[in-house]
Amino acid sequence: MTQSFSFEVLEECGGARRGVLRTPHGAIDTPAFMPVGTRAAVKGLSPRQLAETGTQAVLANTYHLLLRPGAEVVAQLGGLHRFMNWDGPILTDSGGFQVFSLAELRRIDDEGVTFRSHIDGDLVHLTPESSIQIQNQLGADIIMAFDECPSLPAEAGTVHEAVRRTVSWARRSRAAHRRADQALYGIVQGGLDMALRRTCLEQLAEIGFDGYALGGLSVGEPPERMHAFLDEFTRELPADRPRYLMGVGMPRDLVIAVAAGVDQFDCVLPTRNGRKGYAFTSAGTLRLRNACHKLSTEPLDPACDCYTCRNFTRGYLRHLIMSAEVLGATLVSLHNIRFYQSLMRRMRDAIAAGEFAAWRRAFEAGPAARQMKEDE
């Protein structure tokens, strides 16, 4: 395993596992949720506010930082940790997902991907080698191999081709990696085809990575199919390496994935929904734009200990959201991330106590999980 990086499973309860992932910038208690700081900032929140939610690690985006301000600028300003003033662990994704989901006029071949910048229209060529070089310059603790992520549903031939390229690009990513203080994860693709996923995993394991991510999920497939896939496949990932489910998801998704053995997560939902006035609570999703909250003196969630819930009413927060005040987005996002981090802590505690199965049953019988299932 990469120098300055280690992973230890401390307890297991059924398929769920509690562990610790040690990096040059501190430890991450797993299972862990990493808020998304796309452009080296978690939208609306300062690093101090983020730390106060219990967040230990954040994600930044290679694609967006490549386009603006550029990896060279970040490196000259001291690397990503100093640049964004976050002294905890950081993970950068490879940019592959954003290329395939955001970039227009792209062209893909075995060498890499050529696309037009959504900022200025310039042509950009991204390869496994350049993706790793950029991530080496940015200096995150955990970086990702370049991969091809097809949206679902997709033709079988498209998914097969994506797996072939993903493995080839993973091999080139591994060879291009130059920093011993950065862990490199491989990404398992293959859609919902179990045999194809196994083939991809076998070849990635032969190459050898510090962790293994599940990519290409929550990209159009029905939630129940994703859940069934996770339950069957996750335990096939190497047991001595962290398992990372990319871009997922709703709190109910996290519980189901932890039960299957996943260790790390990231998703934009806490902040994206927060900016829209949607709050995750122990009683389900609360929509602040609804008129019933106009005169409410209640906090977002009486069971929450975050700064927002300790100091502001639903009525005031609704006023901020309806008035498009930036503070409203900040306060609801702050609460949402705290809700996610509290959920992860409760799962870690249940695993440590050997009571995860009972905890999961109680969670899924509760109002929050029931409403989330209805919203799917």
C-alpha positions as semicolon CSV with decimal commas, in nm:
position;residue;x (nm);y (nm);z (nm)
1;M;0,000;0,000;0,000
2;T;0,115;0,355;-0,071
3;Q;0,352;0,517;0,179
4;S;0,174;0,732;0,443
5;F;-0,157;0,560;0,372
6;S;-0,317;0,267;0,553
7;F;-0,658;0,112;0,605
8;E;-0,772;-0,104;0,894
9;V;-1,107;-0,273;0,951
10;L;-1,179;-0,247;1,323
11;E;-1,514;-0,424;1,351
12;E;-1,758;-0,605;1,127
13;C;-2,127;-0,664;1,182
14;G;-2,284;-0,875;0,911
15;G;-2,155;-0,718;0,592
16;A;-2,112;-0,372;0,747
17;R;-1,763;-0,266;0,857
18;R;-1,617;0,008;1,074
19;G;-1,260;0,109;1,010
20;V;-1,001;0,383;0,992
21;L;-0,830;0,515;0,682
22;R;-0,505;0,697;0,762
23;T;-0,368;0,962;0,525
24;P;-0,088;1,224;0,541
25;H;-0,349;1,482;0,644
26;G;-0,524;1,282;0,912
27;A;-0,750;0,984;0,968
28;I;-1,094;0,916;0,823
29;D;-1,333;0,709;1,033
30;T;-1,528;0,476;0,808
31;P;-1,793;0,440;0,686
32;A;-1,743;0,803;0,587
33;F;-1,931;1,062;0,388
34;M;-1,725;1,318;0,194
35;P;-1,899;1,645;0,097
36;V;-1,826;1,758;-0,258
37;G;-1,610;2,069;-0,300
38;T;-1,620;2,075;-0,679
39;R;-1,406;2,384;-0,735
40;A;-1,201;2,352;-0,414
41;A;-1,494;2,481;-0,208
42;V;-1,801;2,313;-0,061
43;K;-2,066;2,553;-0,185
44;G;-2,164;2,813;0,071
45;L;-1,953;2,677;0,358
46;S;-1,618;2,778;0,503
47;P;-1,366;2,513;0,607
48;R;-1,435;2,595;0,972
49;Q;-1,810;2,546;0,927
50;L;-1,745;2,222;0,744
51;A;-1,521;2,088;1,019
52;E;-1,787;2,172;1,279
53;T;-2,030;1,934;1,104
54;G;-1,797;1,644;1,180
55;T;-1,663;1,625;0,825
56;Q;-1,318;1,467;0,809
57;A;-1,257;1,453;0,433
58;V;-1,379;1,638;0,125
59;L;-1,378;1,576;-0,249
60;A;-1,257;1,816;-0,518
61;N;-1,300;1,786;-0,892
62;T;-1,012;1,742;-1,136
63;Y;-1,216;1,843;-1,442
64;H;-1,327;2,177;-1,300
65;L;-0,990;2,263;-1,144
66;L;-0,815;2,177;-1,470
67;L;-1,029;2,432;-1,653
68;R;-1,014;2,697;-1,382
69;P;-0,777;2,804;-1,230
70;G;-0,550;2,526;-1,366
71;A;-0,346;2,266;-1,179
72;E;-0,029;2,473;-1,217
73;V;-0,190;2,766;-1,035
74;V;-0,302;2,543;-0,747
75;A;0,046;2,389;-0,723
76;Q;0,216;2,730;-0,722
77;L;-0,016;2,843;-0,443
78;G;0,095;2,555;-0,223
79;G;-0,123;2,264;-0,335
80;L;-0,489;2,194;-0,282
81;H;-0,482;2,179;0,100
82;R;-0,323;2,522;0,136
83;F;-0,517;2,662;-0,161
84;M;-0,854;2,591;0,001
85;N;-0,728;2,608;0,362
86;W;-0,849;2,258;0,445
87;D;-0,599;2,066;0,655
88;G;-0,790;1,736;0,651
89;P;-0,785;1,461;0,388
90;I;-0,890;1,544;0,032
91;L;-0,990;1,312;-0,254
92;T;-0,984;1,423;-0,617
93;D;-1,177;1,235;-0,883
94;S;-1,018;1,174;-1,223
95;G;-1,243;1,404;-1,426
96;G;-1,380;1,113;-1,628
97;F;-1,739;1,136;-1,507
98;Q;-1,758;1,511;-1,571
99;V;-1,614;1,474;-1,920
100;F;-1,884;1,225;-2,011
101;S;-2,170;1,405;-1,834
102;L;-2,090;1,775;-1,885
103;A;-1,858;1,832;-2,178
104;E;-2,002;1,899;-2,521
105;L;-1,857;1,802;-2,857
106;R;-1,639;1,535;-2,699
107;R;-1,451;1,269;-2,890
108;I;-1,332;0,952;-2,726
109;D;-1,076;0,700;-2,844
110;D;-0,832;0,463;-2,679
111;E;-0,584;0,744;-2,622
112;G;-0,823;0,958;-2,417
113;V;-1,096;1,218;-2,453
114;T;-1,099;1,548;-2,641
115;F;-1,370;1,795;-2,544
116;R;-1,459;2,161;-2,550
117;S;-1,436;2,353;-2,227
118;H;-1,777;2,466;-2,103
119;I;-1,605;2,787;-1,987
120;D;-1,440;2,924;-2,301
121;G;-1,490;2,662;-2,572
122;D;-1,120;2,571;-2,593
123;L;-1,035;2,217;-2,696
124;V;-0,894;2,009;-2,408
125;H;-0,736;1,665;-2,438
126;L;-0,750;1,449;-2,125
127;T;-0,571;1,114;-2,104
128;P;-0,497;0,877;-1,815
129;E;-0,147;1,022;-1,797
130;S;-0,259;1,387;-1,794
131;S;-0,537;1,315;-1,542
132;I;-0,285;1,161;-1,302
133;Q;-0,033;1,438;-1,365
134;I;-0,297;1,699;-1,281
135;Q;-0,396;1,513;-0,965
136;N;-0,030;1,481;-0,865
137;Q;-0,001;1,858;-0,903
138;L;-0,318;1,926;-0,704
139;G;-0,181;1,712;-0,421
140;A;-0,489;1,542;-0,274
141;D;-0,437;1,249;-0,037
142;I;-0,645;1,011;-0,251
143;I;-0,662;1,026;-0,630
144;M;-0,857;0,825;-0,886
145;A;-0,761;0,635;-1,200
146;F;-0,907;0,774;-1,523
147;D;-1,212;0,575;-1,635
148;E;-1,502;0,574;-1,879
149;C;-1,842;0,608;-1,714
150;P;-2,140;0,527;-1,941
151;S;-2,486;0,639;-1,835
152;L;-2,751;0,374;-1,775
153;P;-2,940;0,221;-1,940
154;A;-2,683;0,155;-2,211
155;E;-2,634;-0,099;-2,487
156;A;-2,432;-0,404;-2,384
157;G;-2,164;-0,319;-2,638
158;T;-2,126;0,030;-2,497
159;V;-2,075;-0,104;-2,143
160;H;-1,827;-0,369;-2,262
161;E;-1,626;-0,104;-2,445
162;A;-1,628;0,120;-2,137
163;V;-1,489;-0,164;-1,925
164;R;-1,218;-0,240;-2,179
165;R;-1,109;0,123;-2,183
166;T;-1,139;0,159;-1,806
167;V;-0,899;-0,131;-1,749
168;S;-0,656;-0,006;-2,012
169;W;-0,667;0,345;-1,870
170;A;-0,630;0,211;-1,515
171;R;-0,307;0,037;-1,616
172;R;-0,177;0,361;-1,768
173;S;-0,293;0,561;-1,464
174;R;-0,099;0,328;-1,234
175;A;0,216;0,364;-1,447
176;A;0,184;0,745;-1,458
177;H;0,142;0,791;-1,080
178;R;0,449;0,963;-0,934
179;R;0,375;1,060;-0,572
180;A;0,426;0,814;-0,287
181;D;0,220;1,032;-0,051
182;Q;-0,098;0,990;-0,258
183;A;-0,316;0,678;-0,260
184;L;-0,447;0,573;-0,601
185;Y;-0,786;0,404;-0,633
186;G;-0,905;0,198;-0,928
187;I;-1,265;0,230;-1,049
188;V;-1,476;-0,077;-1,122
189;Q;-1,716;-0,025;-1,413
190;G;-1,959;-0,263;-1,583
191;G;-2,309;-0,126;-1,531
192;L;-2,541;-0,379;-1,372
193;D;-2,378;-0,674;-1,549
194;M;-2,233;-0,885;-1,266
195;A;-2,005;-1,091;-1,490
196;L;-1,865;-0,778;-1,652
197;R;-1,811;-0,612;-1,314
198;R;-1,624;-0,922;-1,194
199;T;-1,408;-0,922;-1,504
200;C;-1,325;-0,554;-1,452
201;L;-1,246;-0,609;-1,083
202;E;-1,021;-0,909;-1,151
203;Q;-0,813;-0,711;-1,397
204;L;-0,791;-0,406;-1,170
205;A;-0,683;-0,626;-0,878
206;E;-0,404;-0,768;-1,093
207;I;-0,280;-0,413;-1,157
208;G;-0,305;-0,336;-0,785
209;F;-0,459;-0,027;-0,624
210;D;-0,473;0,125;-0,276
211;G;-0,855;0,125;-0,283
212;Y;-1,138;0,023;-0,514
213;A;-1,432;0,238;-0,617
214;L;-1,765;0,142;-0,766
215;G;-1,840;0,382;-1,051
216;G;-2,128;0,406;-1,293
217;L;-2,409;0,379;-1,037
218;S;-2,688;0,626;-0,965
219;V;-2,661;0,731;-1,331
220;G;-3,010;0,640;-1,447
221;E;-3,081;0,289;-1,319
222;P;-3,376;0,225;-1,081
223;P;-3,270;0,253;-0,713
224;E;-3,386;-0,099;-0,630
225;R;-3,159;-0,244;-0,899
226;M;-2,862;-0,050;-0,762
227;H;-2,940;-0,176;-0,411
228;A;-2,961;-0,537;-0,530
229;F;-2,632;-0,498;-0,716
230;L;-2,456;-0,356;-0,410
231;D;-2,584;-0,635;-0,189
232;E;-2,448;-0,900;-0,426
233;F;-2,124;-0,744;-0,548
234;T;-1,966;-0,524;-0,278
235;R;-1,821;-0,809;-0,074
236;E;-1,621;-0,921;-0,379
237;L;-1,408;-0,608;-0,355
238;P;-1,076;-0,670;-0,173
239;A;-1,146;-0,692;0,200
240;D;-0,820;-0,525;0,304
241;R;-0,873;-0,212;0,092
242;P;-1,125;0,073;0,130
243;R;-1,440;0,040;-0,081
244;Y;-1,575;0,363;-0,226
245;L;-1,920;0,412;-0,380
246;M;-1,901;0,718;-0,603
247;G;-2,175;0,979;-0,630
248;V;-2,433;0,812;-0,402
249;G;-2,666;0,936;-0,258
250;M;-2,977;0,960;-0,051
251;P;-2,950;0,870;0,321
252;R;-3,139;0,544;0,260
253;D;-2,888;0,456;-0,013
254;L;-2,602;0,507;0,231
255;V;-2,755;0,272;0,489
256;I;-2,813;0,000;0,230
257;A;-2,460;0,041;0,094
258;V;-2,298;0,032;0,438
259;A;-2,488;-0,290;0,508
260;A;-2,333;-0,429;0,190
261;G;-1,981;-0,336;0,302
262;V;-1,908;0,009;0,151
263;D;-1,663;0,235;0,340
264;Q;-1,664;0,572;0,159
265;F;-1,923;0,792;-0,010
266;D;-1,956;1,131;-0,175
267;C;-2,257;1,315;-0,313
268;V;-2,368;1,670;-0,395
269;L;-2,718;1,618;-0,251
270;P;-2,670;1,778;0,095
271;T;-2,558;2,110;-0,050
272;R;-2,752;2,102;-0,377
273;N;-3,076;2,032;-0,190
274;G;-2,980;2,283;0,078
275;R;-2,956;2,562;-0,179
276;K;-3,308;2,476;-0,292
277;G;-3,449;2,481;0,060
278;Y;-3,474;2,103;0,105
279;A;-3,364;1,981;0,448
280;F;-3,295;1,621;0,546
281;T;-3,438;1,553;0,891
282;S;-3,511;1,261;1,123
283;A;-3,877;1,294;1,020
284;G;-3,810;1,299;0,645
285;T;-3,737;1,566;0,386
286;L;-3,860;1,912;0,479
287;R;-3,943;2,156;0,198
288;L;-3,903;2,508;0,329
289;R;-4,086;2,668;0,036
290;N;-4,410;2,512;0,158
291;A;-4,636;2,779;0,312
292;C;-4,692;2,571;0,626
293;H;-4,346;2,677;0,750
294;K;-4,406;3,051;0,716
295;L;-4,489;3,108;1,085
296;S;-4,310;2,805;1,228
297;T;-4,091;2,861;1,533
298;E;-3,955;2,506;1,518
299;P;-3,598;2,423;1,419
300;L;-3,543;2,220;1,104
301;D;-3,498;1,908;1,317
302;P;-3,543;1,901;1,698
303;A;-3,314;1,596;1,704
304;C;-3,024;1,784;1,538
305;D;-2,746;1,965;1,724
306;C;-2,612;2,169;1,431
307;Y;-2,560;2,547;1,444
308;T;-2,865;2,604;1,224
309;C;-3,102;2,400;1,437
310;R;-2,971;2,554;1,760
311;N;-3,023;2,911;1,643
312;F;-3,283;2,954;1,369
313;T;-3,650;2,879;1,310
314;R;-3,811;2,726;1,005
315;G;-3,998;3,051;0,952
316;Y;-3,676;3,253;0,930
317;L;-3,505;2,995;0,710
318;R;-3,806;2,992;0,477
319;H;-3,785;3,371;0,454
320;L;-3,418;3,348;0,353
321;I;-3,486;3,081;0,090
322;M;-3,786;3,264;-0,055
323;S;-3,581;3,586;-0,065
324;A;-3,288;3,410;-0,235
325;E;-3,060;3,519;0,047
326;V;-2,725;3,338;0,034
327;L;-2,741;3,283;0,410
328;G;-3,041;3,056;0,366
329;A;-2,851;2,823;0,134
330;T;-2,556;2,821;0,376
331;L;-2,763;2,742;0,684
332;V;-2,968;2,463;0,526
333;S;-2,658;2,312;0,362
334;L;-2,479;2,324;0,697
335;H;-2,766;2,134;0,857
336;N;-2,782;1,879;0,576
337;I;-2,413;1,794;0,598
338;R;-2,440;1,763;0,975
339;F;-2,737;1,529;0,924
340;Y;-2,528;1,311;0,692
341;Q;-2,230;1,308;0,928
342;S;-2,452;1,220;1,224
343;L;-2,604;0,937;1,020
344;M;-2,256;0,800;0,945
345;R;-2,156;0,827;1,312
346;R;-2,468;0,640;1,423
347;M;-2,388;0,363;1,175
348;R;-2,028;0,340;1,299
349;D;-2,153;0,319;1,657
350;A;-2,405;0,048;1,569
351;I;-2,137;-0,158;1,394
352;A;-1,901;-0,121;1,691
353;A;-2,179;-0,235;1,926
354;G;-2,262;-0,536;1,706
355;E;-2,614;-0,400;1,656
356;F;-2,612;-0,276;1,299
357;A;-2,884;-0,510;1,171
358;A;-3,125;-0,397;1,446
359;W;-3,029;-0,033;1,391
360;R;-3,095;-0,067;1,018
361;R;-3,439;-0,219;1,078
362;A;-3,530;0,070;1,307
363;F;-3,404;0,324;1,055
364;E;-3,595;0,170;0,764
365;A;-3,912;0,155;0,972
366;G;-3,880;0,523;1,062
367;P;-4,049;0,818;0,890
368;A;-3,736;0,949;0,717
369;A;-3,661;0,624;0,532
370;R;-4,027;0,568;0,444
371;Q;-4,059;0,912;0,289
372;M;-3,729;0,877;0,101
373;K;-3,847;0,548;-0,046
374;E;-4,171;0,713;-0,159
375;D;-3,967;0,997;-0,319
376;E;-3,753;0,760;-0,528
